[in-house]
Amino acid sequence: MKDRLWASLMFPRPVCLVLLLLPLCLAACRDPKVAYYQVPKEKDAVIPQMPAAADATPGAVAPFAGGAAMAATAVPTASGPELTWTAPANWKSKAGSAMRKATYSVPGAGGAEGELSITAFPSDVGGELANVNRWRGQVDLPPLTAADLAGAVTRLESNGLRIALVDFGGPSQRLIGAIIPFDTGTWFFKLGPGPDAVIAGGKPSFEEFLKTIRPPARP
């Protein structure tokens, strides 16, 4: 009250009014403070890729990738004692690769030729079922289960060696192969894949060839 009375005495009424309202005007004219907040950008959601199941059937094994996948992988060949064999006279030896022990051109029907490859790797290379299914994949056949394996493999014994022989005909290709465990590794003799008529024409000589495979003579 004293302040207002003093102002009324010292200043005329219009001036007093201005003085009284001036603080309010100054407060209203001030720029409001604006707060800025930086919200971190959300990272893109990463959906983990789950491996596809080989088969819903228990005991099924996914076929190994053939051809390019195998060629792109450095796989050591078996070392130590080597198997020997005698190739039929009408087979032609071909230049192979670092992974192969030998490669032959095998005559088939109508003058066409199939290819026989011989490879050897340490240990069992995943086991018999996995290797059989890898071959089945090369002729576009589905993998077998462990229960189906016995019906798909012919068991032979020759020169003290155990031989697992298979013959798979797919939609357009056929393959005949033999798996021979020896020493600490596994040897693979594969005819094909190739046209059915070509591989079928080379089957008799392939089966005779298997009988010539033998381990090294003991000292």
C-alpha positions as CSV (number, residue, x, y, z in Angstrom):
1,M,0.0,0.0,0.0
2,K,2.8,2.3,0.9
3,D,4.5,1.7,-2.5
4,R,1.2,2.5,-4.4
5,L,0.6,5.5,-2.2
6,W,4.2,6.7,-2.8
7,A,3.8,6.2,-6.6
8,S,0.5,8.1,-6.7
9,L,2.1,11.0,-4.9
10,M,5.3,11.1,-7.0
11,F,3.8,10.4,-10.4
12,P,0.5,11.2,-12.2
13,R,-2.1,8.4,-12.5
14,P,-1.3,7.5,-16.1
15,V,2.4,7.2,-15.3
16,C,1.8,5.1,-12.3
17,L,-0.3,2.7,-14.3
18,V,2.5,2.3,-16.8
19,L,5.0,1.7,-14.0
20,L,2.8,-0.9,-12.4
21,L,2.1,-2.8,-15.6
22,L,5.7,-2.6,-17.0
23,P,7.0,-5.7,-15.1
24,L,4.1,-7.7,-16.3
25,C,4.7,-6.7,-19.9
26,L,8.4,-7.4,-19.7
27,A,7.7,-10.9,-18.3
28,A,5.2,-11.6,-21.1
29,C,7.6,-10.5,-23.8
30,R,10.4,-12.8,-22.8
31,D,11.1,-15.6,-25.2
32,P,9.9,-18.9,-23.7
33,K,12.7,-21.4,-23.1
34,V,12.5,-24.4,-25.4
35,A,14.2,-27.6,-24.3
36,Y,15.6,-29.9,-27.0
37,Y,16.0,-33.6,-26.3
38,Q,17.9,-36.0,-28.6
39,V,16.3,-39.4,-28.8
40,P,18.6,-42.1,-29.9
41,K,17.6,-43.7,-33.2
42,E,16.3,-47.2,-32.9
43,K,18.5,-49.8,-34.4
44,D,17.0,-51.9,-37.2
45,A,15.7,-55.1,-35.8
46,V,17.9,-58.1,-36.6
47,I,16.1,-61.4,-37.1
48,P,18.4,-64.3,-36.5
49,Q,18.6,-66.8,-39.3
50,M,17.9,-70.3,-38.0
51,P,19.4,-73.2,-39.8
52,A,16.9,-75.2,-41.9
53,A,16.1,-78.6,-40.7
54,A,17.4,-81.4,-42.9
55,D,14.3,-83.4,-42.5
56,A,11.5,-83.8,-39.9
57,T,12.1,-87.5,-39.9
58,P,14.4,-88.6,-37.0
59,G,17.7,-89.9,-38.3
60,A,17.7,-87.9,-41.5
61,V,20.9,-86.2,-42.6
62,A,21.2,-83.3,-44.9
63,P,23.1,-84.1,-48.1
64,F,26.4,-82.4,-48.5
65,A,26.7,-79.8,-51.2
66,G,28.4,-81.2,-54.2
67,G,30.5,-79.9,-56.9
68,A,31.3,-76.2,-56.4
69,A,30.9,-76.3,-52.6
70,M,33.4,-79.2,-52.3
71,A,35.8,-77.5,-54.8
72,A,35.7,-74.3,-52.8
73,T,36.6,-76.1,-49.6
74,A,40.2,-77.1,-48.8
75,V,39.9,-80.8,-47.8
76,P,43.1,-82.7,-47.1
77,T,43.5,-86.0,-48.9
78,A,44.2,-89.2,-47.0
79,S,47.9,-89.9,-46.4
80,G,49.6,-93.1,-45.5
81,P,49.2,-96.5,-47.2
82,E,47.4,-96.3,-50.6
83,L,45.0,-98.7,-52.3
84,T,46.0,-100.0,-55.7
85,W,43.9,-101.2,-58.6
86,T,43.9,-102.3,-62.2
87,A,41.8,-100.3,-64.6
88,P,40.1,-102.0,-67.6
89,A,41.9,-101.7,-70.8
90,N,39.2,-99.6,-72.5
91,W,39.3,-97.0,-69.7
92,K,41.2,-93.8,-70.5
93,S,43.2,-92.1,-67.8
94,K,42.4,-88.3,-67.5
95,A,44.1,-85.4,-65.8
96,G,42.4,-85.0,-62.4
97,S,42.7,-82.4,-59.6
98,A,44.8,-82.1,-56.5
99,M,41.9,-83.7,-54.5
100,R,41.8,-86.8,-56.7
101,K,43.9,-89.9,-56.7
102,A,42.9,-90.7,-60.3
103,T,40.3,-89.9,-62.9
104,Y,39.1,-92.2,-65.8
105,S,36.9,-91.9,-68.8
106,V,34.6,-94.9,-68.9
107,P,32.9,-95.9,-72.2
108,G,29.1,-96.1,-72.0
109,A,26.2,-96.7,-74.4
110,G,26.3,-95.2,-77.9
111,G,29.9,-94.2,-77.7
112,A,29.3,-91.7,-74.9
113,E,31.6,-91.7,-71.9
114,G,31.1,-91.4,-68.1
115,E,33.7,-90.2,-65.6
116,L,35.1,-92.2,-62.8
117,S,36.7,-90.2,-59.9
118,I,38.8,-91.7,-57.1
119,T,39.3,-89.6,-53.9
120,A,40.5,-90.4,-50.4
121,F,40.0,-88.4,-47.2
122,P,41.1,-88.7,-43.6
123,S,38.6,-90.3,-41.1
124,D,35.1,-91.2,-42.2
125,V,34.3,-87.7,-43.6
126,G,31.0,-87.5,-41.7
127,G,30.1,-91.1,-41.9
128,E,28.6,-93.5,-44.4
129,L,25.0,-92.1,-44.3
130,A,26.2,-88.5,-44.8
131,N,28.3,-89.5,-47.8
132,V,25.6,-91.6,-49.4
133,N,23.2,-88.6,-49.0
134,R,25.7,-86.3,-50.6
135,W,25.8,-88.5,-53.7
136,R,22.0,-88.7,-53.7
137,G,21.9,-84.9,-53.7
138,Q,24.0,-84.9,-56.8
139,V,21.3,-86.7,-58.8
140,D,18.5,-84.7,-57.2
141,L,17.2,-87.4,-54.8
142,P,16.1,-86.7,-51.2
143,P,18.3,-87.9,-48.3
144,L,17.8,-91.2,-46.7
145,T,17.3,-91.9,-43.0
146,A,19.5,-94.2,-41.0
147,A,16.7,-96.8,-41.2
148,D,16.7,-96.6,-45.0
149,L,20.4,-97.0,-45.5
150,A,20.5,-100.8,-45.3
151,G,18.2,-101.2,-48.2
152,A,20.1,-98.8,-50.4
153,V,23.6,-100.2,-49.9
154,T,25.1,-103.5,-51.3
155,R,27.8,-104.8,-49.0
156,L,30.8,-106.5,-50.7
157,E,34.1,-107.9,-49.4
158,S,37.1,-108.2,-51.7
159,N,40.8,-108.6,-51.0
160,G,40.2,-107.9,-47.3
161,L,38.3,-104.7,-48.0
162,R,34.8,-103.8,-47.0
163,I,32.9,-102.1,-49.9
164,A,29.6,-100.2,-49.7
165,L,28.2,-100.1,-53.2
166,V,25.3,-97.8,-54.2
167,D,23.4,-97.1,-57.5
168,F,21.2,-94.1,-57.6
169,G,19.0,-93.0,-60.5
170,G,17.5,-89.5,-60.3
171,P,15.1,-87.7,-62.5
172,S,17.8,-87.1,-65.2
173,Q,21.1,-88.4,-63.9
174,R,22.5,-91.6,-62.5
175,L,25.4,-92.3,-60.2
176,I,27.2,-95.5,-59.1
177,G,29.6,-95.3,-56.2
178,A,31.7,-97.3,-53.8
179,I,32.9,-96.3,-50.3
180,I,35.9,-98.2,-48.9
181,P,37.2,-97.5,-45.4
182,F,40.9,-98.2,-45.3
183,D,43.6,-97.5,-42.7
184,T,42.6,-94.2,-41.0
185,G,40.8,-92.8,-44.0
186,T,38.0,-93.4,-46.5
187,W,38.2,-93.9,-50.3
188,F,35.5,-93.0,-52.7
189,F,35.1,-94.5,-56.2
190,K,32.3,-92.6,-58.1
191,L,31.1,-93.2,-61.6
192,G,28.9,-90.3,-62.7
193,P,26.7,-88.5,-62.3
194,G,25.7,-88.7,-65.9
195,P,22.9,-89.8,-68.3
196,D,21.3,-93.1,-67.2
197,A,22.3,-94.9,-70.5
198,V,25.9,-93.9,-70.2
199,I,26.3,-94.9,-66.5
200,A,24.4,-98.1,-67.0
201,G,26.7,-99.0,-69.9
202,G,29.7,-98.6,-67.6
203,K,28.3,-100.4,-64.6
204,P,29.6,-104.0,-65.5
205,S,33.2,-102.8,-66.0
206,F,32.9,-100.7,-62.8
207,E,31.9,-103.7,-60.8
208,E,34.7,-105.8,-62.2
209,F,37.1,-102.9,-61.5
210,L,36.1,-103.0,-57.8
211,K,37.4,-106.5,-57.5
212,T,40.9,-105.4,-58.5
213,I,41.2,-102.9,-55.7
214,R,43.6,-104.1,-53.0
215,P,45.6,-102.8,-50.1
216,P,49.4,-102.7,-50.3
217,A,51.2,-105.9,-49.8
218,R,52.5,-106.4,-46.3
219,P,56.3,-106.6,-46.0
